[in-house]
Every structure is written in structure tokens, then in C-alpha cells.
Amino acid sequence: MRKLKQYMMIMMLAVCTPVLAGESGGDHAPYTGSADFERLKGLAGTWQGRTLMQGKQEPVQIEYRVTSAGSTLVETMFPGTPNEMISVYHDQDGRPGMTHYCAMKNRPNLAMHASNENRIHFRFSGGDSVNPEKDAHMHELTIHFIDKDTIEQDWVMYRDGKAVEATTIALKRI
């Protein structure tokens, strides 16, 4: 029994060591995406600011983290709170797309609709948990790049196929 345990341990180490050392045989070279996606990746870090929620100014914290060999940007809004939300950005057909895991308990997909040197605008492009003609959901997001340490996000919520609420979040990198 002891020899069997030793053998199992050796086999486990033989299989796991290359993976843990980053030598799994796959191509994990850092990903370089579209110019717009690379600009989004430049948001990596922690941002703080304020937004108007239910008629009063509320503090906001957003964390951006590049992961998956540079092919994904994870945005965490309101980290560590009951309203924490995640958005996952990636290149899709040569332009940024994202899935927003919302506190409204849905996950709309948004695709880049337009961009210029100062902004990237996303619009709803589907989502298996959202009926856009009925459900309340985040339908649009515009990220305004003011300078390297200042951005604004404009989120637009739709219900019954129409815009019903817009929220601006002004953020500074900390």
C-alpha cells in the first residue's frame, strides 16, 4: 500500500510539475489584440470615483486585471460588496466585445459599435439570459478616455426595448 501511494505521488508530480512551471506544451505567448482592445488593457489597475445612484452621490471602485495570457480583461465593479459585478472584455472578430455579469442577475453581451481616439462605444449584441424587448438590462456602455489616469463610463439601461436610465461613473486611477 505504501509503494502504491509513493507511485501515485510520483505520477501526480510528473503530470503537474510541467503545468505548474508553465511548460504544458501549449502556446502561451502574450496576446496582442486589436488597437482598441490593447487600449482597454491599458486600464489595468484600480480606479476610484463617484456616480449618482438613486439621487445621491456614491463612491465607486473598479478594478481591471489582464488575464489569460493577455487575451482577456476582467473588470470588477464594487469589489467585495453585495453589488459586485464582473465584465469580461475580449477581442471578437478583430474588435472588442464583452459580457457583463450584472447585479440584475443577467449577462448581456455587448460588442464595440464605434471608437475613436477618445472613446469606445459598446452596444447590446445578445445574451442568452436577456430578452431585449422586455427585460431590464445594460444595453450600452461608452468608455471616455480623458487622459491616462482619468476615464468616464456611461452605462445605459434598457427596459421594454427602450432606454430608461443612464449612469455616468467618473474615475481616476489610484
PEUR-V814745 format. One record per pair of residues at least 6 apart in sequence whose C-alpha atoms are under 7 Angstrom apart, sorted by sequence separation. I is the first residue (numbers start at 1). GAP is how many residues later the second one is. D is the distance in Angstrom with one decimal. If there is no record, write none. Layout:
i=I gap=GAP d=D
i=I gap=GAP d=D
//
This chain:
i=18 gap=6 d=5.4
i=51 gap=6 d=5.5
i=52 gap=6 d=6.1
i=66 gap=6 d=5.8
i=67 gap=6 d=6.2
i=78 gap=6 d=4.7
i=90 gap=6 d=5.5
i=91 gap=6 d=5.9
i=101 gap=6 d=4.6
i=114 gap=6 d=6.1
i=115 gap=6 d=6.0
i=145 gap=6 d=4.8
i=157 gap=6 d=5.8
i=158 gap=6 d=5.4
i=50 gap=7 d=6.3
i=51 gap=7 d=5.4
i=66 gap=7 d=4.5
i=77 gap=7 d=5.5
i=78 gap=7 d=6.8
i=89 gap=7 d=6.7
i=90 gap=7 d=5.5
i=100 gap=7 d=5.2
i=114 gap=7 d=5.2
i=144 gap=7 d=5.4
i=145 gap=7 d=6.9
i=156 gap=7 d=6.6
i=157 gap=7 d=5.9
i=50 gap=8 d=5.4
i=51 gap=8 d=6.6
i=65 gap=8 d=5.6
i=66 gap=8 d=6.3
i=76 gap=8 d=6.9
i=77 gap=8 d=5.2
i=89 gap=8 d=5.7
i=90 gap=8 d=6.1
i=99 gap=8 d=6.3
i=100 gap=8 d=5.7
i=112 gap=8 d=6.9
i=113 gap=8 d=5.6
i=143 gap=8 d=6.8
i=144 gap=8 d=5.1
i=157 gap=8 d=5.2
i=50 gap=9 d=4.5
i=51 gap=9 d=6.8
i=64 gap=9 d=6.7
i=65 gap=9 d=5.2
i=76 gap=9 d=5.8
i=77 gap=9 d=6.3
i=89 gap=9 d=4.2
i=99 gap=9 d=5.8
i=100 gap=9 d=6.4
i=112 gap=9 d=5.7
i=113 gap=9 d=5.2
i=143 gap=9 d=5.8
i=144 gap=9 d=6.3
i=156 gap=9 d=5.8
i=157 gap=9 d=6.3
i=49 gap=10 d=5.8
i=50 gap=10 d=5.3
i=64 gap=10 d=5.6
i=65 gap=10 d=6.6
i=76 gap=10 d=4.7
i=88 gap=10 d=5.3
i=89 gap=10 d=6.7
i=99 gap=10 d=4.4
i=112 gap=10 d=4.2
i=113 gap=10 d=6.0
i=143 gap=10 d=4.6
i=156 gap=10 d=4.5
i=49 gap=11 d=5.1
i=64 gap=11 d=4.5
i=75 gap=11 d=5.6
i=76 gap=11 d=6.7
i=87 gap=11 d=6.5
i=88 gap=11 d=5.3
i=98 gap=11 d=5.7
i=99 gap=11 d=6.3
i=111 gap=11 d=5.2
i=112 gap=11 d=6.5
i=142 gap=11 d=5.7
i=143 gap=11 d=6.5
i=155 gap=11 d=5.7
i=156 gap=11 d=6.5
i=48 gap=12 d=5.6
i=49 gap=12 d=6.5
i=63 gap=12 d=5.7
i=64 gap=12 d=6.4
i=74 gap=12 d=6.9
i=75 gap=12 d=5.0
i=87 gap=12 d=5.5
i=88 gap=12 d=6.6
i=98 gap=12 d=5.3
i=110 gap=12 d=5.6
i=111 gap=12 d=5.6
i=141 gap=12 d=6.8
i=142 gap=12 d=5.1
i=154 gap=12 d=6.9
i=155 gap=12 d=5.2
i=48 gap=13 d=4.5
i=62 gap=13 d=6.8
i=63 gap=13 d=5.1
i=74 gap=13 d=5.9
i=75 gap=13 d=6.3
i=87 gap=13 d=4.2
i=97 gap=13 d=5.7
i=98 gap=13 d=6.3
i=110 gap=13 d=5.0
i=111 gap=13 d=6.5
i=141 gap=13 d=5.5
i=142 gap=13 d=6.7
i=154 gap=13 d=5.7
i=155 gap=13 d=6.4
i=47 gap=14 d=5.7
i=48 gap=14 d=6.4
i=62 gap=14 d=5.5
i=63 gap=14 d=6.6
i=74 gap=14 d=4.7
i=86 gap=14 d=6.1
i=87 gap=14 d=5.9
i=97 gap=14 d=4.2
i=110 gap=14 d=4.3
i=111 gap=14 d=5.9
i=141 gap=14 d=4.6
i=154 gap=14 d=4.5
i=47 gap=15 d=5.2
i=62 gap=15 d=4.5
i=73 gap=15 d=5.8
i=74 gap=15 d=6.4
i=86 gap=15 d=5.2
i=96 gap=15 d=6.3
i=97 gap=15 d=5.8
i=109 gap=15 d=5.9
i=110 gap=15 d=5.0
i=124 gap=15 d=4.8
i=140 gap=15 d=5.8
i=141 gap=15 d=6.4
i=153 gap=15 d=5.6
i=154 gap=15 d=6.5
i=46 gap=16 d=5.9
i=47 gap=16 d=6.2
i=61 gap=16 d=6.2
i=62 gap=16 d=6.2
i=72 gap=16 d=6.8
i=73 gap=16 d=5.0
i=85 gap=16 d=5.8
i=96 gap=16 d=5.6
i=108 gap=16 d=6.8
i=109 gap=16 d=5.5
i=123 gap=16 d=5.8
i=124 gap=16 d=6.1
i=140 gap=16 d=5.0
i=152 gap=16 d=6.7
i=153 gap=16 d=5.1
i=46 gap=17 d=4.5
i=61 gap=17 d=5.4
i=72 gap=17 d=5.7
i=73 gap=17 d=6.5
i=85 gap=17 d=5.5
i=95 gap=17 d=6.5
i=109 gap=17 d=5.2
i=123 gap=17 d=4.5
i=138 gap=17 d=6.9
i=139 gap=17 d=5.8
i=152 gap=17 d=5.5
i=153 gap=17 d=6.6
i=45 gap=18 d=5.8
i=46 gap=18 d=6.4
i=60 gap=18 d=6.2
i=72 gap=18 d=5.0
i=85 gap=18 d=6.1
i=108 gap=18 d=6.2
i=109 gap=18 d=5.3
i=122 gap=18 d=5.5
i=123 gap=18 d=6.6
i=138 gap=18 d=5.9
i=139 gap=18 d=5.5
i=152 gap=18 d=4.5
i=45 gap=19 d=5.2
i=71 gap=19 d=6.2
i=108 gap=19 d=4.6
i=122 gap=19 d=5.1
i=138 gap=19 d=4.4
i=139 gap=19 d=5.9
i=151 gap=19 d=6.2
i=152 gap=19 d=5.9
i=44 gap=20 d=4.5
i=45 gap=20 d=6.6
i=83 gap=20 d=5.9
i=107 gap=20 d=6.2
i=121 gap=20 d=5.9
i=122 gap=20 d=6.1
i=137 gap=20 d=5.5
i=138 gap=20 d=6.3
i=151 gap=20 d=5.4
i=43 gap=21 d=6.2
i=44 gap=21 d=5.1
i=121 gap=21 d=4.3
i=136 gap=21 d=6.7
i=137 gap=21 d=5.6
i=150 gap=21 d=5.8
i=151 gap=21 d=6.6
i=44 gap=22 d=6.4
i=107 gap=22 d=6.1
i=108 gap=22 d=6.4
i=120 gap=22 d=5.7
i=121 gap=22 d=6.5
i=136 gap=22 d=5.5
i=137 gap=22 d=6.7
i=150 gap=22 d=4.6
i=106 gap=23 d=5.5
i=119 gap=23 d=6.7
i=120 gap=23 d=5.4
i=136 gap=23 d=4.3
i=149 gap=23 d=5.5
i=150 gap=23 d=6.5
i=106 gap=24 d=6.5
i=119 gap=24 d=5.4
i=120 gap=24 d=6.8
i=135 gap=24 d=5.4
i=149 gap=24 d=4.9
i=41 gap=25 d=6.4
i=119 gap=25 d=4.4
i=134 gap=25 d=5.9
i=135 gap=25 d=6.3
i=118 gap=26 d=5.7
i=119 gap=26 d=5.7
i=134 gap=26 d=4.1
i=118 gap=27 d=5.0
i=133 gap=27 d=4.9
i=134 gap=27 d=6.2
i=118 gap=28 d=6.8
i=133 gap=28 d=4.2
i=108 gap=29 d=6.9
i=132 gap=29 d=5.8
i=108 gap=30 d=6.8
i=41 gap=32 d=6.2
i=31 gap=38 d=6.0
i=30 gap=39 d=4.9
i=31 gap=39 d=4.9
i=29 gap=40 d=6.7
i=30 gap=40 d=5.4
i=31 gap=40 d=5.4
i=28 gap=41 d=6.1
i=37 gap=54 d=6.4
i=34 gap=57 d=7.0
i=33 gap=58 d=6.5
i=37 gap=58 d=6.9
i=36 gap=59 d=6.9
i=37 gap=59 d=5.5
i=34 gap=60 d=5.9
i=36 gap=60 d=6.7
i=34 gap=61 d=6.0
i=51 gap=117 d=6.1
i=51 gap=118 d=4.8
i=50 gap=119 d=6.0
i=51 gap=119 d=6.7
i=49 gap=120 d=6.9
i=50 gap=120 d=5.8
i=49 gap=121 d=5.4
i=49 gap=122 d=4.3
i=48 gap=123 d=5.2
i=49 gap=123 d=6.1
i=47 gap=124 d=5.8
i=48 gap=124 d=5.5
i=47 gap=125 d=5.3
i=48 gap=125 d=6.5
i=47 gap=126 d=4.3
i=48 gap=126 d=6.8
i=46 gap=127 d=5.9
i=47 gap=127 d=5.6
i=46 gap=128 d=5.8
//
